[in-house]
Amino acid sequence: MPEEIVILRLGHRPQRDKRITTHVGLTARAFGAKGMLLASDDQKLADNIADVSTRWGGDFYAKNNVSWKAEIRKWKEDGGKVCHLSMYGINLPDAVPEIKECDKLMIVVGAEKVPFEIYEMADWNVAVGNQPHSEVAAVAVTLDRIAGTDPLRNEFEGGELTIVPEECGKKVIDNRQ
């Protein structure tokens, strides 16, 4: 599995996509990504996602209002690879072995029509199913498939709150006490 994974979120429309973009970030964090780059200006959303790490642990970050072209170029110059998730491209199971070999991975997910330049800049254009789907599901399935260990068992250090698995009921420990 890549040692460093970031999500680049394209086309976020603050009034329409804030909930789904939040879920992209939360899913990425829960499944092992280090951060999310938001190619739109929505500082409140970025702050809300970053705040989850304070409350629930880990060091996930959200960077607001980035230039997607500059971020992709810089990532690739630093030796990273780029995987664009779509419903077009090679099927995810066929791409997984190669993706798992890279050290640094940027996963690109769009909200609205993705510029064709993304398809050209990506190392892989990957179809997570060849049907319309949710970018939240695409991120989750991809991160699960490329994980070295079970991402559903990820533990997050340093949070104010910790959920304790229970057969029935809810048990949350407040670590601030």
For each residue, the residues with C-beta under 8 A, 3 or more apart:
1: 32 100 146 147 148 149
2: 5 81 99 100 102 103 104 105 146
3: 103 104
4: 34 80 103 104 105
5: 2 28 32 33 34 104 105 106 107 143
6: 33 34 35 36 37 75 105 106 107
7: 24 25 28 33 35 36 37 106 107 108 109 139
8: 36 37 39 66 68 71 72 106 107 108 109
9: 12 21 24 25 36 37 38 39 40 109 110 111
10: 39 68 108 109 110 111 112 114 115 118
11: 17 39 40 110 111 112 113 114
12: 9 17 18 21 38 39 40 42 45 111
13: 16 17 40 111 112
14: 17 18 40 41 42 45
15: 18
16: 13
17: 11 12 13 14 20 21 111
18: 12 14 15 21 22 42 45
19: 22 23
20: 17 23 24 111 134 135 136
21: 9 12 17 18 24 25 38 42 45 111
22: 18 19 25 26 45 48 49
23: 19 20 26 27 136
24: 7 9 20 21 27 28 36 109 135 136 139
25: 7 9 21 22 28 29 36 45 49 60 62
26: 22 23 29 30 49 52
27: 23 24 30 31 136 139 140 143
28: 5 7 24 25 31 33 36 60 107 139 143
29: 25 26 33 36 49 52 53 58 60
30: 26 27 151 154
31: 27 28 139 140 143 144 147 151 154
32: 1 5 143 147 151 154
33: 5 6 7 28 29 36 60 107 143
34: 4 5 6 59 60 61
35: 6 7 60 61 62 63
36: 6 7 8 9 24 25 28 29 33 46 49 60 61 62 63
37: 6 7 8 9 63 66 68 71
38: 9 12 21 42 45 46 62 63 64 65 66
39: 8 9 10 11 12 65 66 67 68 71
40: 9 11 12 13 14 64 65
41: 14 64 65
42: 12 14 18 21 38 45 46 64 65
43: 46 47 64 65
44: 47 48
45: 12 14 18 21 22 25 38 42 48 49 62 64
46: 36 38 42 43 49 50 62 63 64
47: 43 44 50 51 62
48: 22 44 45 51 52
49: 22 25 26 29 36 45 46 52 60 62
50: 46 47 53 54 60 61 62
51: 47 48 54 55
52: 26 29 48 49 55 56 60
53: 29 50 56 57 58 59 60 61 156 159
54: 50 51 159 160
55: 51 52 159 160 161
56: 52 53 156 159 160 161 162
57: 53 155 156 157 158 159 162
58: 29 53 156 157 158 159
59: 34 53 158
60: 25 28 29 33 34 35 36 49 50 52 53
61: 34 35 36 50 53
62: 25 35 36 38 45 46 47 49 50
63: 35 36 37 38 46 66
64: 38 40 41 42 43 45 46
65: 38 39 40 41 42 43
66: 8 37 38 39 63 70 71
67: 39 70 71
68: 8 10 37 39 71 72 108 118
69: 72 73 117 121
70: 66 67 73 74
71: 8 37 39 66 67 68 74 75 106
72: 8 68 69 75 76 82 106 108 118 121
73: 69 70 76 77
74: 70 71 77 78
75: 6 71 72 78 80 82 104 106
76: 72 73 79 80 81 82 121
77: 73 74
78: 74 75 104
79: 76 103 104
80: 4 75 76 102 103 104 105 106
81: 2 76 99 102 104 105 106 123 124
82: 72 75 76 105 106 108 121 122 123 124
83: 95 99 105 106 107 108 122 123 124 126 142
84: 89 107 108 114 118 119 122 124 125 126
85: 107 108 109 126 128 135 138 139 142
86: 89 110 114 125 126 127 128
87: 127 128 129 130 131 132 133
88: 119 125 127 130
89: 84 86 119 124 125 126 127
90: 94 95 124 125 126 127
91: 94 95 126 127 130
92: 95 96 126 127 128 129 141 142 145
93: 96 145
94: 90 91
95: 83 90 91 92 98 99 124 126
96: 92 93 99 100 145 146
97: 100 101
98: 95 101 102 124
99: 2 81 83 95 96 102 105 124 126 146
100: 1 2 96 97 146 148
101: 97 98
102: 2 80 81 98 99 105 123
103: 2 3 4 79 80
104: 2 3 4 5 75 78 79 80 81
105: 2 4 5 6 80 81 82 83 99 102 146
106: 5 6 7 8 71 72 75 80 81 82 83
107: 5 6 7 8 28 33 83 84 85 139 142 143
108: 7 8 10 68 72 82 83 84 85 114 118 122
109: 7 8 9 10 24 85 135 138 139
110: 9 10 11 86 113 114 118 135
111: 9 10 11 12 13 17 20 21 135
112: 10 11 13
113: 11 110
114: 10 11 84 86 108 110 118 119
115: 10 118
116: 119 120
117: 69 120 121
118: 10 68 72 84 108 110 114 115 121 122
119: 84 88 89 114 116 122 125
120: 116 117
121: 69 72 76 82 117 118
122: 82 83 84 108 118 119 125
123: 81 82 83 102
124: 81 82 83 84 89 90 95 98 99
125: 84 86 88 89 90 119 122
126: 83 84 85 86 89 90 91 92 95 99 142
127: 86 87 88 89 90 91 92 130
128: 85 86 87 92 133 137 138 141 142
129: 87 92 133
130: 87 88 91 127
131: 87
132: 87
133: 87 128 129 137 138
134: 20 137 138
135: 20 24 85 109 110 111 138 139
136: 20 23 24 27 139 140
137: 128 133 134 140 141
138: 85 109 128 133 134 135 141 142
139: 7 24 27 28 31 85 107 109 135 136 142 143
140: 27 31 136 137 143 144
141: 92 128 137 138 144 145
142: 83 85 92 107 126 128 138 139 145 146
143: 5 27 28 31 32 33 107 139 140 146 147 151
144: 31 140 141 147 151 152
145: 92 93 96 141 142
146: 1 2 96 99 100 105 142 143
147: 1 31 32 143 144 150 151
148: 1 100
149: 1 153
150: 147 153
151: 30 31 32 143 144 147 154
152: 144
153: 149 150
154: 30 31 32 151
155: 57
156: 53 56 57 58 159
157: 57 58
158: 57 58 59
159: 53 54 55 56 57 58 156 162 175
160: 54 55 56 174 175 176
161: 55 56 172 173 174 175
162: 56 57 159 172 173 175
163: 170 171 172 173
164: 171 172 173
165:
166: 169 170 171
167:
168:
169: 166
170: 163 166
171: 163 164 166
172: 161 162 163 164
173: 161 162 163 164
174: 160 161 177
175: 159 160 161 162
176: 160
177: 174
